[in-house]
Amino acid sequence: MPTRASVKRYVRRQVMRAAYRTDLHRPLDPDLAVYGAYWNRGAACNPAAIHAKARELAPHIRGVWAVSSRHRDRMPAGVPYVIEGSRPYWRAMATATYLVNNSSFPGGFTKRPGQRYLQTHHGTPLKTMGLDQRAYPELARKADFAKILAHVGQWDFSLSANPHSTEIWDRVYPGSYRRLDLGYPRNDVYFTATAEDIAKIRAELGIHADQTVLLYAPTHRDYREGFVPDLDPERLARELGPEYVVLVRAHYFYGRSAEVGGGGPTGRVLDVTAHPRVEELCLAADALITDYSSLAFDYACLDRPIVVHAPDWDTYRTTRGTYFDLLSGRPGDTPGAVTATSDELVEVFRTGEWRSPASAALRTAFRERFCPYDDGHAAERVVRRFFAVPFAPPSR
């Protein structure tokens, strides 16, 4: 028998949907944009960079963020937002002319004629995406491909960071949208941050100027429950010595804590999962340790060492599927040194292989393949294209 609380929630949803259907008959607001990121987890990623640049170049556009009630505390002060499922949320979704998201707007909405939807995505695909997941039974069992295609049908523009991504998006998300091969706005900061900016970020994290910072940021596994790191960050910090600090960033699917550090034996392992901007963590780091995370493609913009630590590559590739062999050592496929055990990882840093000429050459080829559009001006290009903001005439 339904509880009083469940009945109340049901009635509220029905009232909100009825009000939304009424709002669909209101005229579109030509100056309203709704932003969303990571299924309404707050202001982040490409949409956040686009929003910031739109405030600068198109101040007449009023941007409002769609945020779930669980994540409202993530919103920066002074940034307007509406709570997912609320009356203001449905009013905004019904009347905004511009919609920007790196995933989707939960709860469903009816896209109206005249609305413009920009899908920014949130990474370069190494793992299989969209319709390609049909070949993997465990993934296909969980996916609703009809819903995926319906969502793609709403897009007017699809943003891409490199030719590889464009090729994949075209195949796995077939639709009539227009490509925007303009780079990732979230990566602009890697080209514009100053030495003073980076020093400030490191100081806020409690990192000394003479310490070497390693950012460990593994991705999500479909075949695992919870965050299970493939290395012992305390051991890594202990083996490398006091001049090293290890930042641990768990995937957002696992919540806001990696449950490491916090005054451990070395005092040099920091859990930065809850840090609001992964871009700042990348700027603070002297090297990235990752596995199959799309963060590797973004971090390559910094031209700093990347170490791929992948002890479960065979399992990951079999269960999830990948578009190329990240561990092959081929230029363009592998961004740097590769390790499969904790001992190998320690040795990569002890011997200096992590920043050797061979690793640098791999990184250069990787950057050329995956970062060709990123130059610090992607957000401006996207804002001018999407919001139809003209470029300023050249000064005489």
N, C-alpha and C positions, 0 to 999 in steps of 0.2 A: 504494500500500500504506500502511495507517495507520501512523503513527509510534508509538513507545512512549509518548510524551507524550500523544498524542491518545487512545490506548487507555486510558491511566491516567485521563484526564479523563472519558472515557465511563463507565468503571467507577465512578468516584467519584460521578458524577451519578446513576447507577442505584442505588447504595447509599443516597445521600441521599434519593432519591424513595421507596425502599422504607421507610426509617425514617420519612419523612413520612406515608406511608399508615398506618403503625402509630400515629403520634401523633394521627391524625385520630380515633382511637377513645378518646383520653384525654378527660377532662372539660374543658370550657372553664374558663379561669381568669377569674373575674369581676372581677379587679382588674388585668388585664394589657391594655395598649394598645400596638399597633405603629404607628409613624409612618413615613412616607416622603415624600420630596419630589424632584421633578425626576428621576424614574427612579433613585432611590437615590443622589443626588449629595451628600447630607448634610442637616443640620438647617437648614431655611430656610422662607421664605414662610409661608402660613397655618398649615400644620401646626406650625411652630416656635412661632408665637404661641399656638396652642391648647395645645401641650405645656406652655409656660411658665405659662399661666393655669391649666391643670389641676393643676399641681404646687402652685399656691397654693390653689385652691378645692376640689380633690378629691385631697388628698395620699395617699389610700389607693390611687389608681390608679398603677400602676407603668408608666411609659412607657419604651419601648425603640425605638430607631431602626433601620430597615433601611438599610444603607449598602453600596455596592459597595466592593470592596477597593481600587480605584483612588482612592476619595475618602474613605477613613477618616481622612486627615489633616485633613479639613475639620471633623471633629466637635469641638465645644467640650469642654474639660476637664470631667470629672464627669458628662457626659451619656451614659447607657448606650446601647450599640448592638450590633447583630449584623451580621456580614458576609453579604451576599447569597449564597445558595447553601450556606451552612455548616449544620452540624447544629443549632446554636442558632437560626439563622434559620428553618429549617423547623419546629422545635419551637414557636417563638413564633407563626408564621403559623397553625399548626394549633390552638393553644390560646388565643390572645388573644380576648377578648370584643369588643374595640374595635379598629377599623382606620381610620386616618386618612391620606389621601394627597391630593396635589394633581395627581397624574398617574396612575400605576399601579404595582403591585408587579411588577417584571420576573420572569420565570421561571414565572409562572402559579401559582395556588394554588386549592384547592377551598374555597369559602366554605361554612361550616357553618351549620346552623340555630342561631340564638342569637347568631351574630356580627353586629355592627353596623358597617357601613362608611360612613364619611363622605367624600364626594368634595368637596374644597374648591375645585378648579380653581386656576388660577394667573394669572388676568387677566381683564379685560373684553374680549369679542371684537369687534375691528374686522374682522379677517380671517375668512374662512369657516372653519368648524370642523365636525368630525364628519361626519354624512351630507351636509351641504351641499357637501362637497368632491367629491362624485360628479359635479358639473357641470364640474369642471376636470380634463381628461384627465391632465395631468402629475401632479396630486395623487392622483387616483384610482388611477393606476398603482402608486403606492407604498403605498397604504392597504389595510388588510384590514378591510373594513366589518363582516364577520361577527364578527371579533375585537373590534371596537369595541363592537358591540351586546352581545356576551357579557360584556364588562367592565362596561357600563352595567347589565346585569342583576344585578350584584353590589351595586350601590349601594343603601343604605337612605336616605341623605340627600344632597342636592346643595346646596351653598352658593352664594349669589348676593350680589353687591355692589350690584346695581341692577336695576330692572325690565327694562331692555334685556337684560341677561345672562340673567335668568330666562326671558324669551321665547325667546332663542336656544337655551339649554340644553334647554328643553322640546322644541324642534323637532329639533335635531340629535342629541340623546341621548335618544331616547324610552325611557321605562321607568316602573316603578311606584314609584320613589323619592319621598320627600317633599321639598318645597322648604324651604330655610332662607333666607328673605330677611332676613338679619341683618347684612350688611356683611362686610368682609374684616378678619379679625383682624390681618393683617400691617400694616394701615394705622392701627391704634390708636396707634402710636408717634408719628404725625404730630400727634396731638392731645395727647399726654401729655409729649412731650419738652420740657425746660426750656431756657432760654437758656444755662444752664451746660452742659447736655448737648451742645448744638450747638457751643458754643465748644470743648468738649473734643474732639469729633470733628474739627473743623477743625484744631485744634492738632496732633492725631495725624497728620493728612495733611500737615502742614507749611504750612498756609495762614495768612497774616496776617489779623488782624481787619479791616483796611481793604481787603482784596482782594475783588473780585467773582468768585464762583465759578460757572462754567457747566458743567453736567453734560451731556456728549454721550453719549447711550445709544440707538443705532439697533438695530433688530430684525434678525432673521434673514431672509435671502432664499432661497427655494427654488431660484431660478434662478442662484445664484452659488456658487462654491466658495471657502470661506475668508472671512475678514473683510476687506471692502473698503469703507472709510469713504467716504461721499459728500461729505466736506469734508476740508480739510487743517487739522488742529487746530493745527499750528505756525503756519500762516499766520494763522489766526484770532486766536491769542494775540498774534502780532507786530503785526497791524493794529490791535488794540484797545488795546494798550499794557500797561505793567507792572502796572496795577491789576487786570488780569484773569488768572484761572487757569482752564484748561480741563481738566476730568476726562474721560477717555475710558473708557467701559464697553462692551466688546464683549459680544454675546449669548453665553450659556453654551455654545451649540452649538459655538463656535469655540475652546473651551479656556479657559485662564486668563490669556492675554495678548493685548492688541490690537497689540502690537509698535509702540507709539508712545511718545513721551516719553523718559524715561530719560536726562536730561541733554542734550536736544536744544538747538537754537539759543536758544530763549527761556528754557528752564528752567522754564516755566510750563505745561507739558503733562504731566499725570500719568496713567499707565496704571493704572486702578483696577479692571480686569477681575477680578483675583484677590481683591478685597476681599470678605470673607465676608458682608457685609450691605448690600444695595443700599439699604435704608431709611436707613442712616446716610449714604450718599452723597447721597441726596435731601435729608436734613436739612442737610447741609453746603452744598448748592448754593443760589445765589440765583436761578437760572433753569435750566430743563431745555430742552435741544435734542434733539429726537427726531424720528422719522418715523412709523412705524406701530406702535410698541411699546406694549404695554398699560401700560407704566410711566407714560404720560401720564395715564391715568385715576387712578392712585394718587397721583401727584405733585399732581394738582389738589386733593387734600385739604389741601395746604399753602397754597393760595391764593397761590402764587408764579407768576411768569411762565413760560409755556410757548411755545416757538417750534417750529413744525413745519417741518423742513427736508426736503423731499421732491422731489428732482429726478427720481425715477423712478416717480412716482405712476401714470402711465398703464400702465407695464409691470407694476408690482406689482398694480394692480387687475385687469389682464387675466389675469395668470398665477395669482394667488392668490385673487382675489375679496374684496370688502369689503361690509360691511353698511350703510355710509353714506359720504357724500363728506366725508372729513376736511378737504379743502381748500376746501370750498364757501364758507366765510365765514359760513354760517348759524349763528345762535345755537343752541347745543346740539350742533352738529356739529364746530365748529372751536374749539380751546381758546385760540388766540391768534394771533400773527403767523405768516404762512406765507412761506417762501422756497423758491426752486427752484435758485438758483445761489449760489456762494460769495460773489460780490459783493453779492448781495441780503442774504445773512446778515450780512455785516459792516455793511451800511448799517442794518439793523434795530437793531443795537446802537449804532451811532454816532449815529443820529438819536433814539434813545430810544423807538422804536416798540414795542420788546419789552415796555415797561412803561407804555404809553400808556393813557389812559382807554378807547380803543376795544378794545385788547387785554384790559384788565381786564373789560370788559363781556362779551366773548366767554367769558372764563374763568369768570365767574359763572354764565352759562347752562350751560356745560359741567359745572360742579360740581353744579348743580341736577339735571341729567339723570343724571349717572353716580356721584355720591357721596351719595345721599340717606340711606343707612343707616350711613355711616361717621361715628362720633362719639367714638371712643376707647374704646368699650365692647363692640365686636363680639366679642372673644375671650371675655369673660364670658358674653355671651348664648349663644354657641355651646357653651361648656363646660357651662353649666347645662342646655341643651337636649339635647345629645348624651349626656352622662354622667349625666343625670337628677339634677343637683345642685340642691336647692331654693334659692330666693332667701331671703335672710335676712329675718326679719320686721322691719318698721320699728321703729326705736327710739322709746321713749316719753319 
